[in-house]
């Protein structure tokens, strides 16, 4: 899964566009915790989102 697919999954699940890249990062974590992403997919997506400017809350 890549960020485009993740965004599509987000829209399908929540019925709206993510307000920020951070919201997409949070969603990726939720999807991973539900077992819908492997650890390597999660790491790749997290890396891509962080390069795009996302950051985890402190």
Predicted model as a PDB file, atoms N, CA, C, CB and O in Angstrom, pLDDT in the B-factor column:
MODEL        1                                                                  
ATOM      1  N   UNK A   1       0.851  -1.180   0.000  1.00 83.00           N  
ATOM      2  CA  UNK A   1       0.000   0.000   0.000  1.00 83.00           C  
ATOM      3  C   UNK A   1       0.895   1.241   0.000  1.00 83.00           C  
ATOM      4  CB  UNK A   1      -0.967   0.000   1.231  1.00 83.00           C  
ATOM      5  O   UNK A   1       1.930   1.283   0.665  1.00 83.00           O  
ATOM      6  N   UNK A   2       0.471   2.236  -0.756  1.00 88.00           N  
ATOM      7  CA  UNK A   2       1.204   3.503  -0.768  1.00 88.00           C  
ATOM      8  C   UNK A   2       0.305   4.608  -0.210  1.00 88.00           C  
ATOM      9  CB  UNK A   2       1.686   3.857  -2.212  1.00 88.00           C  
ATOM     10  O   UNK A   2      -0.828   4.346   0.194  1.00 88.00           O  
ATOM     11  N   UNK A   3       0.802   5.822  -0.190  1.00 90.00           N  
ATOM     12  CA  UNK A   3       0.042   6.923   0.419  1.00 90.00           C  
ATOM     13  C   UNK A   3      -1.243   7.234  -0.340  1.00 90.00           C  
ATOM     14  CB  UNK A   3       0.903   8.172   0.488  1.00 90.00           C  
ATOM     15  O   UNK A   3      -2.240   7.628   0.265  1.00 90.00           O  
ATOM     16  N   UNK A   4      -1.227   7.060  -1.661  1.00 91.00           N  
ATOM     17  CA  UNK A   4      -2.441   7.300  -2.449  1.00 91.00           C  
ATOM     18  C   UNK A   4      -3.521   6.291  -2.086  1.00 91.00           C  
ATOM     19  CB  UNK A   4      -2.133   7.228  -3.957  1.00 91.00           C  
ATOM     20  O   UNK A   4      -4.689   6.650  -1.932  1.00 91.00           O  
ATOM     21  N   UNK A   5      -3.130   5.038  -1.950  1.00 93.00           N  
ATOM     22  CA  UNK A   5      -4.089   4.000  -1.557  1.00 93.00           C  
ATOM     23  C   UNK A   5      -4.586   4.231  -0.137  1.00 93.00           C  
ATOM     24  CB  UNK A   5      -3.452   2.605  -1.671  1.00 93.00           C  
ATOM     25  O   UNK A   5      -5.764   4.027   0.158  1.00 93.00           O  
ATOM     26  N   UNK A   6      -3.678   4.661   0.746  1.00 93.00           N  
ATOM     27  CA  UNK A   6      -4.062   4.959   2.121  1.00 93.00           C  
ATOM     28  C   UNK A   6      -5.076   6.097   2.164  1.00 93.00           C  
ATOM     29  CB  UNK A   6      -2.827   5.316   2.957  1.00 93.00           C  
ATOM     30  O   UNK A   6      -6.051   6.038   2.913  1.00 93.00           O  
ATOM     31  N   UNK A   7      -4.846   7.126   1.365  1.00 94.00           N  
ATOM     32  CA  UNK A   7      -5.779   8.258   1.315  1.00 94.00           C  
ATOM     33  C   UNK A   7      -7.143   7.792   0.801  1.00 94.00           C  
ATOM     34  CB  UNK A   7      -5.219   9.392   0.411  1.00 94.00           C  
ATOM     35  O   UNK A   7      -8.177   8.214   1.319  1.00 94.00           O  
ATOM     36  N   UNK A   8      -7.147   6.927  -0.212  1.00 95.00           N  
ATOM     37  CA  UNK A   8      -8.406   6.377  -0.720  1.00 95.00           C  
ATOM     38  C   UNK A   8      -9.143   5.574   0.334  1.00 95.00           C  
ATOM     39  CB  UNK A   8      -8.146   5.506  -1.931  1.00 95.00           C  
ATOM     40  O   UNK A   8     -10.365   5.660   0.450  1.00 95.00           O  
ATOM     41  N   UNK A   9      -8.399   4.796   1.100  1.00 94.00           N  
ATOM     42  CA  UNK A   9      -8.987   4.008   2.184  1.00 94.00           C  
ATOM     43  C   UNK A   9      -9.556   4.936   3.262  1.00 94.00           C  
ATOM     44  CB  UNK A   9      -7.934   3.049   2.796  1.00 94.00           C  
ATOM     45  O   UNK A   9     -10.626   4.677   3.814  1.00 94.00           O  
ATOM     46  N   UNK A  10      -8.829   6.021   3.556  1.00 95.00           N  
ATOM     47  CA  UNK A  10      -9.279   7.013   4.541  1.00 95.00           C  
ATOM     48  C   UNK A  10     -10.617   7.603   4.095  1.00 95.00           C  
ATOM     49  CB  UNK A  10      -8.214   8.144   4.724  1.00 95.00           C  
ATOM     50  O   UNK A  10     -11.565   7.665   4.878  1.00 95.00           O  
ATOM     51  N   UNK A  11     -10.688   8.034   2.843  1.00 96.00           N  
ATOM     52  CA  UNK A  11     -11.906   8.654   2.315  1.00 96.00           C  
ATOM     53  C   UNK A  11     -13.069   7.660   2.328  1.00 96.00           C  
ATOM     54  CB  UNK A  11     -11.667   9.176   0.883  1.00 96.00           C  
ATOM     55  O   UNK A  11     -14.192   8.022   2.679  1.00 96.00           O  
ATOM     56  N   UNK A  12     -12.802   6.417   1.949  1.00 96.00           N  
ATOM     57  CA  UNK A  12     -13.846   5.394   1.936  1.00 96.00           C  
ATOM     58  C   UNK A  12     -14.378   5.118   3.344  1.00 96.00           C  
ATOM     59  CB  UNK A  12     -13.311   4.102   1.317  1.00 96.00           C  
ATOM     60  O   UNK A  12     -15.575   4.900   3.530  1.00 96.00           O  
ATOM     61  N   UNK A  13     -13.487   5.128   4.323  1.00 94.00           N  
ATOM     62  CA  UNK A  13     -13.867   4.810   5.699  1.00 94.00           C  
ATOM     63  C   UNK A  13     -14.555   5.988   6.398  1.00 94.00           C  
ATOM     64  CB  UNK A  13     -12.638   4.389   6.492  1.00 94.00           C  
ATOM     65  O   UNK A  13     -15.533   5.805   7.123  1.00 94.00           O  
ATOM     66  N   UNK A  14     -14.031   7.197   6.170  1.00 95.00           N  
ATOM     67  CA  UNK A  14     -14.512   8.359   6.927  1.00 95.00           C  
ATOM     68  C   UNK A  14     -15.426   9.292   6.135  1.00 95.00           C  
ATOM     69  CB  UNK A  14     -13.344   9.140   7.427  1.00 95.00           C  
ATOM     70  O   UNK A  14     -16.035  10.195   6.710  1.00 95.00           O  
ATOM     71  N   UNK A  15     -15.526   9.084   4.833  1.00 96.00           N  
ATOM     72  CA  UNK A  15     -16.396   9.885   3.964  1.00 96.00           C  
ATOM     73  C   UNK A  15     -16.018  11.363   3.884  1.00 96.00           C  
ATOM     74  CB  UNK A  15     -17.805   9.774   4.440  1.00 96.00           C  
ATOM     75  O   UNK A  15     -16.877  12.211   3.642  1.00 96.00           O  
ATOM     76  N   UNK A  16     -14.751  11.671   4.084  1.00 95.00           N  
ATOM     77  CA  UNK A  16     -14.243  13.023   3.862  1.00 95.00           C  
ATOM     78  C   UNK A  16     -12.741  12.951   3.629  1.00 95.00           C  
ATOM     79  CB  UNK A  16     -14.575  13.956   5.066  1.00 95.00           C  
ATOM     80  O   UNK A  16     -12.097  11.962   3.976  1.00 95.00           O  
ATOM     81  N   UNK A  17     -12.191  14.003   3.039  1.00 94.00           N  
ATOM     82  CA  UNK A  17     -10.752  14.082   2.782  1.00 94.00           C  
ATOM     83  C   UNK A  17     -10.018  14.378   4.094  1.00 94.00           C  
ATOM     84  CB  UNK A  17     -10.436  15.176   1.713  1.00 94.00           C  
ATOM     85  O   UNK A  17     -10.543  15.099   4.942  1.00 94.00           O  
ATOM     86  N   UNK A  18      -8.815  13.832   4.268  1.00 93.00           N  
ATOM     87  CA  UNK A  18      -8.059  14.176   5.477  1.00 93.00           C  
ATOM     88  C   UNK A  18      -7.734  15.667   5.505  1.00 93.00           C  
ATOM     89  CB  UNK A  18      -6.760  13.348   5.558  1.00 93.00           C  
ATOM     90  O   UNK A  18      -7.328  16.243   4.495  1.00 93.00           O  
ATOM     91  N   UNK A  19      -7.916  16.281   6.668  1.00 92.00           N  
ATOM     92  CA  UNK A  19      -7.686  17.720   6.810  1.00 92.00           C  
ATOM     93  C   UNK A  19      -6.204  18.067   6.755  1.00 92.00           C  
ATOM     94  CB  UNK A  19      -8.281  18.219   8.116  1.00 92.00           C  
ATOM     95  O   UNK A  19      -5.831  19.178   6.376  1.00 92.00           O  
ATOM     96  N   UNK A  20      -5.364  17.111   7.136  1.00 91.00           N  
ATOM     97  CA  UNK A  20      -3.919  17.360   7.120  1.00 91.00           C  
ATOM     98  C   UNK A  20      -3.180  16.051   6.898  1.00 91.00           C  
ATOM     99  CB  UNK A  20      -3.453  18.030   8.440  1.00 91.00           C  
ATOM    100  O   UNK A  20      -3.753  14.966   7.003  1.00 91.00           O  
ATOM    101  N   UNK A  21      -1.914  16.173   6.594  1.00 94.00           N  
ATOM    102  CA  UNK A  21      -1.069  14.998   6.404  1.00 94.00           C  
ATOM    103  C   UNK A  21      -0.914  14.260   7.733  1.00 94.00           C  
ATOM    104  CB  UNK A  21       0.319  15.401   5.836  1.00 94.00           C  
ATOM    105  O   UNK A  21      -0.731  13.043   7.752  1.00 94.00           O  
ATOM    106  N   UNK A  22      -0.988  14.994   8.843  1.00 94.00           N  
ATOM    107  CA  UNK A  22      -0.897  14.370  10.176  1.00 94.00           C  
ATOM    108  C   UNK A  22      -2.095  13.471  10.443  1.00 94.00           C  
ATOM    109  CB  UNK A  22      -0.798  15.448  11.274  1.00 94.00           C  
ATOM    110  O   UNK A  22      -1.956  12.429  11.083  1.00 94.00           O  
ATOM    111  N   UNK A  23      -3.255  13.856   9.965  1.00 94.00           N  
ATOM    112  CA  UNK A  23      -4.446  13.030  10.126  1.00 94.00           C  
ATOM    113  C   UNK A  23      -4.277  11.714   9.363  1.00 94.00           C  
ATOM    114  CB  UNK A  23      -5.705  13.787   9.634  1.00 94.00           C  
ATOM    115  O   UNK A  23      -4.722  10.661   9.820  1.00 94.00           O  
ATOM    116  N   UNK A  24      -3.644  11.783   8.222  1.00 95.00           N  
ATOM    117  CA  UNK A  24      -3.366  10.586   7.429  1.00 95.00           C  
ATOM    118  C   UNK A  24      -2.347   9.698   8.148  1.00 95.00           C  
ATOM    119  CB  UNK A  24      -2.848  10.973   6.022  1.00 95.00           C  
ATOM    120  O   UNK A  24      -2.457   8.473   8.108  1.00 95.00           O  
ATOM    121  N   UNK A  25      -1.370  10.299   8.797  1.00 94.00           N  
ATOM    122  CA  UNK A  25      -0.388   9.543   9.574  1.00 94.00           C  
ATOM    123  C   UNK A  25      -1.072   8.814  10.736  1.00 94.00           C  
ATOM    124  CB  UNK A  25       0.720  10.482  10.107  1.00 94.00           C  
ATOM    125  O   UNK A  25      -0.776   7.648  10.994  1.00 94.00           O  
ATOM    126  N   UNK A  26      -1.973   9.489  11.425  1.00 94.00           N  
ATOM    127  CA  UNK A  26      -2.733   8.863  12.510  1.00 94.00           C  
ATOM    128  C   UNK A  26      -3.567   7.695  11.987  1.00 94.00           C  
ATOM    129  CB  UNK A  26      -3.644   9.898  13.196  1.00 94.00           C  
ATOM    130  O   UNK A  26      -3.654   6.646  12.626  1.00 94.00           O  
ATOM    131  N   UNK A  27      -4.170   7.888  10.830  1.00 95.00           N  
ATOM    132  CA  UNK A  27      -4.982   6.841  10.223  1.00 95.00           C  
ATOM    133  C   UNK A  27      -4.119   5.636   9.862  1.00 95.00           C  
ATOM    134  CB  UNK A  27      -5.705   7.374   8.977  1.00 95.00           C  
ATOM    135  O   UNK A  27      -4.542   4.496  10.048  1.00 95.00           O  
ATOM    136  N   UNK A  28      -2.920   5.875   9.349  1.00 95.00           N  
ATOM    137  CA  UNK A  28      -2.003   4.782   9.009  1.00 95.00           C  
ATOM    138  C   UNK A  28      -1.701   3.950  10.251  1.00 95.00           C  
ATOM    139  CB  UNK A  28      -0.689   5.334   8.396  1.00 95.00           C  
ATOM    140  O   UNK A  28      -1.650   2.721  10.188  1.00 95.00           O  
ATOM    141  N   UNK A  29      -1.505   4.620  11.364  1.00 94.00           N  
ATOM    142  CA  UNK A  29      -1.234   3.897  12.616  1.00 94.00           C  
ATOM    143  C   UNK A  29      -2.422   3.042  13.014  1.00 94.00           C  
ATOM    144  CB  UNK A  29      -0.894   4.878  13.746  1.00 94.00           C  
ATOM    145  O   UNK A  29      -2.249   1.898  13.435  1.00 94.00           O  
ATOM    146  N   UNK A  30      -3.628   3.585  12.887  1.00 95.00           N  
ATOM    147  CA  UNK A  30      -4.830   2.827  13.222  1.00 95.00           C  
ATOM    148  C   UNK A  30      -4.986   1.605  12.323  1.00 95.00           C  
ATOM    149  CB  UNK A  30      -6.065   3.719  13.111  1.00 95.00           C  
ATOM    150  O   UNK A  30      -5.324   0.519  12.794  1.00 95.00           O  
ATOM    151  N   UNK A  31      -4.741   1.785  11.035  1.00 95.00           N  
ATOM    152  CA  UNK A  31      -4.838   0.684  10.084  1.00 95.00           C  
ATOM    153  C   UNK A  31      -3.817  -0.398  10.424  1.00 95.00           C  
ATOM    154  CB  UNK A  31      -4.628   1.189   8.644  1.00 95.00           C  
ATOM    155  O   UNK A  31      -4.121  -1.589  10.356  1.00 95.00           O  
ATOM    156  N   UNK A  32      -2.609   0.021  10.790  1.00 96.00           N  
ATOM    157  CA  UNK A  32      -1.572  -0.932  11.184  1.00 96.00           C  
ATOM    158  C   UNK A  32      -1.994  -1.700  12.439  1.00 96.00           C  
ATOM    159  CB  UNK A  32      -0.235  -0.202  11.428  1.00 96.00           C  
ATOM    160  O   UNK A  32      -1.852  -2.921  12.500  1.00 96.00           O  
ATOM    161  N   UNK A  33      -2.505  -0.993  13.425  1.00 96.00           N  
ATOM    162  CA  UNK A  33      -2.907  -1.634  14.674  1.00 96.00           C  
ATOM    163  C   UNK A  33      -4.070  -2.604  14.485  1.00 96.00           C  
ATOM    164  CB  UNK A  33      -3.283  -0.582  15.694  1.00 96.00           C  
ATOM    165  O   UNK A  33      -4.213  -3.559  15.248  1.00 96.00           O  
ATOM    166  N   UNK A  34      -4.896  -2.363  13.474  1.00 96.00           N  
ATOM    167  CA  UNK A  34      -5.990  -3.296  13.150  1.00 96.00           C  
ATOM    168  C   UNK A  34      -5.492  -4.494  12.354  1.00 96.00           C  
ATOM    169  CB  UNK A  34      -7.088  -2.575  12.363  1.00 96.00           C  
ATOM    170  O   UNK A  34      -6.263  -5.407  12.058  1.00 96.00           O  
ATOM    171  N   UNK A  35      -4.212  -4.498  12.006  1.00 95.00           N  
ATOM    172  CA  UNK A  35      -3.637  -5.626  11.283  1.00 95.00           C  
ATOM    173  C   UNK A  35      -3.834  -5.584   9.785  1.00 95.00           C  
ATOM    174  CB  UNK A  35      -4.208  -6.875  11.796  1.00 95.00           C  
ATOM    175  O   UNK A  35      -3.659  -6.596   9.108  1.00 95.00           O  
ATOM    176  N   UNK A  36      -4.199  -4.413   9.252  1.00 93.00           N  
ATOM    177  CA  UNK A  36      -4.440  -4.279   7.820  1.00 93.00           C  
ATOM    178  C   UNK A  36      -3.183  -3.893   7.050  1.00 93.00           C  
ATOM    179  CB  UNK A  36      -5.518  -3.254   7.576  1.00 93.00           C  
ATOM    180  O   UNK A  36      -3.196  -3.863   5.820  1.00 93.00           O  
ATOM    181  N   UNK A  37      -2.094  -3.596   7.762  1.00 93.00           N  
ATOM    182  CA  UNK A  37      -0.790  -3.291   7.162  1.00 93.00           C  
ATOM    183  C   UNK A  37       0.271  -4.148   7.839  1.00 93.00           C  
ATOM    184  CB  UNK A  37      -0.445  -1.768   7.294  1.00 93.00           C  
ATOM    185  O   UNK A  37       0.197  -4.409   9.039  1.00 93.00           O  
ATOM    186  N   UNK A  38       1.237  -4.573   7.078  1.00 94.00           N  
ATOM    187  CA  UNK A  38       2.383  -5.245   7.683  1.00 94.00           C  
ATOM    188  C   UNK A  38       3.293  -4.175   8.278  1.00 94.00           C  
ATOM    189  CB  UNK A  38       3.152  -6.129   6.635  1.00 94.00           C  
ATOM    190  O   UNK A  38       3.140  -2.987   7.995  1.00 94.00           O  
ATOM    191  N   UNK A  39       4.226  -4.605   9.094  1.00 95.00           N  
ATOM    192  CA  UNK A  39       5.154  -3.650   9.703  1.00 95.00           C  
ATOM    193  C   UNK A  39       5.984  -2.948   8.633  1.00 95.00           C  
ATOM    194  CB  UNK A  39       6.077  -4.360  10.710  1.00 95.00           C  
ATOM    195  O   UNK A  39       6.256  -1.754   8.758  1.00 95.00           O  
ATOM    196  N   UNK A  40       6.387  -3.650   7.600  1.00 95.00           N  
ATOM    197  CA  UNK A  40       7.195  -3.004   6.553  1.00 95.00           C  
ATOM    198  C   UNK A  40       6.361  -1.995   5.763  1.00 95.00           C  
ATOM    199  CB  UNK A  40       7.787  -4.065   5.595  1.00 95.00           C  
ATOM    200  O   UNK A  40       6.865  -0.933   5.397  1.00 95.00           O  
ATOM    201  N   UNK A  41       5.092  -2.315   5.498  1.00 95.00           N  
ATOM    202  CA  UNK A  41       4.219  -1.348   4.811  1.00 95.00           C  
ATOM    203  C   UNK A  41       4.016  -0.106   5.680  1.00 95.00           C  
ATOM    204  CB  UNK A  41       2.847  -1.993   4.469  1.00 95.00           C  
ATOM    205  O   UNK A  41       4.057   1.022   5.189  1.00 95.00           O  
ATOM    206  N   UNK A  42       3.798  -0.330   6.971  1.00 95.00           N  
ATOM    207  CA  UNK A  42       3.596   0.780   7.893  1.00 95.00           C  
ATOM    208  C   UNK A  42       4.831   1.681   7.946  1.00 95.00           C  
ATOM    209  CB  UNK A  42       3.263   0.254   9.293  1.00 95.00           C  
ATOM    210  O   UNK A  42       4.714   2.906   7.915  1.00 95.00           O  
ATOM    211  N   UNK A  43       5.993   1.077   8.025  1.00 96.00           N  
ATOM    212  CA  UNK A  43       7.236   1.864   8.059  1.00 96.00           C  
ATOM    213  C   UNK A  43       7.423   2.660   6.774  1.00 96.00           C  
ATOM    214  CB  UNK A  43       8.444   0.946   8.282  1.00 96.00           C  
ATOM    215  O   UNK A  43       7.818   3.825   6.817  1.00 96.00           O  
ATOM    216  N   UNK A  44       7.142   2.040   5.632  1.00 96.00           N  
ATOM    217  CA  UNK A  44       7.280   2.738   4.353  1.00 96.00           C  
ATOM    218  C   UNK A  44       6.325   3.925   4.258  1.00 96.00           C  
ATOM    219  CB  UNK A  44       7.030   1.774   3.194  1.00 96.00           C  
ATOM    220  O   UNK A  44       6.720   5.020   3.856  1.00 96.00           O  
ATOM    221  N   UNK A  45       5.074   3.701   4.629  1.00 96.00           N  
ATOM    222  CA  UNK A  45       4.075   4.780   4.562  1.00 96.00           C  
ATOM    223  C   UNK A  45       4.428   5.887   5.550  1.00 96.00           C  
ATOM    224  CB  UNK A  45       2.652   4.232   4.857  1.00 96.00           C  
ATOM    225  O   UNK A  45       4.332   7.069   5.221  1.00 96.00           O  
ATOM    226  N   UNK A  46       4.834   5.510   6.754  1.00 95.00           N  
ATOM    227  CA  UNK A  46       5.225   6.507   7.755  1.00 95.00           C  
ATOM    228  C   UNK A  46       6.381   7.348   7.240  1.00 95.00           C  
ATOM    229  CB  UNK A  46       5.611   5.828   9.082  1.00 95.00           C  
ATOM    230  O   UNK A  46       6.382   8.570   7.392  1.00 95.00           O  
ATOM    231  N   UNK A  47       7.353   6.703   6.638  1.00 95.00           N  
ATOM    232  CA  UNK A  47       8.521   7.419   6.095  1.00 95.00           C  
ATOM    233  C   UNK A  47       8.077   8.395   4.995  1.00 95.00           C  
ATOM    234  CB  UNK A  47       9.574   6.410   5.531  1.00 95.00           C  
ATOM    235  O   UNK A  47       8.514   9.545   4.969  1.00 95.00           O  
ATOM    236  N   UNK A  48       7.220   7.935   4.104  1.00 95.00           N  
ATOM    237  CA  UNK A  48       6.737   8.794   3.013  1.00 95.00           C  
ATOM    238  C   UNK A  48       5.976  10.003   3.566  1.00 95.00           C  
ATOM    239  CB  UNK A  48       5.830   7.989   2.053  1.00 95.00           C  
ATOM    240  O   UNK A  48       6.176  11.128   3.110  1.00 95.00           O  
ATOM    241  N   UNK A  49       5.113   9.766   4.537  1.00 95.00           N  
ATOM    242  CA  UNK A  49       4.329  10.862   5.110  1.00 95.00           C  
ATOM    243  C   UNK A  49       5.214  11.843   5.871  1.00 95.00           C  
ATOM    244  CB  UNK A  49       3.247  10.312   6.037  1.00 95.00           C  
ATOM    245  O   UNK A  49       4.990  13.052   5.812  1.00 95.00           O  
ATOM    246  N   UNK A  50       6.209  11.338   6.581  1.00 94.00           N  
ATOM    247  CA  UNK A  50       7.113  12.232   7.309  1.00 94.00           C  
ATOM    248  C   UNK A  50       7.950  13.063   6.347  1.00 94.00           C  
ATOM    249  CB  UNK A  50       8.029  11.428   8.241  1.00 94.00           C  
ATOM    250  O   UNK A  50       8.234  14.229   6.625  1.00 94.00           O  
ATOM    251  N   UNK A  51       8.346  12.483   5.224  1.00 94.00           N  
ATOM    252  CA  UNK A  51       9.076  13.256   4.207  1.00 94.00           C  
ATOM    253  C   UNK A  51       8.192  14.341   3.601  1.00 94.00           C  
ATOM    254  CB  UNK A  51       9.599  12.327   3.097  1.00 94.00           C  
ATOM    255  O   UNK A  51       8.687  15.373   3.148  1.00 94.00           O  
ATOM    256  N   UNK A  52       6.880  14.103   3.594  1.00 92.00           N  
ATOM    257  CA  UNK A  52       5.931  15.083   3.077  1.00 92.00           C  
ATOM    258  C   UNK A  52       5.560  16.139   4.115  1.00 92.00           C  
ATOM    259  CB  UNK A  52       4.683  14.384   2.594  1.00 92.00           C  
ATOM    260  O   UNK A  52       4.804  17.066   3.823  1.00 92.00           O  
ATOM    261  N   UNK A  53       6.103  15.990   5.344  1.00 92.00           N  
ATOM    262  CA  UNK A  53       5.871  17.025   6.358  1.00 92.00           C  
ATOM    263  C   UNK A  53       5.062  16.590   7.557  1.00 92.00           C  
ATOM    264  CB  UNK A  53       5.196  18.164   5.738  1.00 92.00           C  
ATOM    265  O   UNK A  53       4.850  17.394   8.465  1.00 92.00           O  
ATOM    266  N   UNK A  54       4.604  15.358   7.600  1.00 91.00           N  
ATOM    267  CA  UNK A  54       3.834  14.894   8.743  1.00 91.00           C  
ATOM    268  C   UNK A  54       4.750  14.693   9.941  1.00 91.00           C  
ATOM    269  CB  UNK A  54       3.091  13.591   8.406  1.00 91.00           C  
ATOM    270  O   UNK A  54       5.935  14.395   9.789  1.00 91.00           O  
ATOM    271  N   UNK A  55       4.188  14.860  11.134  1.00 87.00           N  
ATOM    272  CA  UNK A  55       4.946  14.601  12.340  1.00 87.00           C  
ATOM    273  C   UNK A  55       4.007  14.042  13.403  1.00 87.00           C  
ATOM    274  CB  UNK A  55       5.651  15.886  12.838  1.00 87.00           C  
ATOM    275  O   UNK A  55       2.817  14.354  13.443  1.00 87.00           O  
ATOM    276  N   UNK A  56       4.578  13.214  14.251  1.00 79.00           N  
ATOM    277  CA  UNK A  56       3.805  12.612  15.341  1.00 79.00           C  
ATOM    278  C   UNK A  56       3.657  13.636  16.460  1.00 79.00           C  
ATOM    279  CB  UNK A  56       4.490  11.308  15.868  1.00 79.00           C  
ATOM    280  O   UNK A  56       4.574  14.416  16.715  1.00 79.00           O  
ATOM    281  N   UNK A  57       2.505  13.635  17.128  1.00 72.00           N  
ATOM    282  CA  UNK A  57       2.329  14.588  18.234  1.00 72.00           C  
ATOM    283  C   UNK A  57       3.271  14.264  19.389  1.00 72.00           C  
ATOM    284  CB  UNK A  57       0.869  14.579  18.728  1.00 72.00           C  
ATOM    285  O   UNK A  57       3.637  13.110  19.608  1.00 72.00           O  
ATOM    286  N   UNK A  58       3.643  15.279  20.101  1.00 71.00           N  
ATOM    287  CA  UNK A  58       4.575  15.087  21.230  1.00 71.00           C  
ATOM    288  C   UNK A  58       3.836  14.725  22.483  1.00 71.00           C  
ATOM    289  CB  UNK A  58       5.406  16.340  21.473  1.00 71.00           C  
ATOM    290  O   UNK A  58       4.454  14.527  23.529  1.00 71.00           O  
TER     291      UNK A  58                                                      
ENDMDL                                                                          
END                                                                             
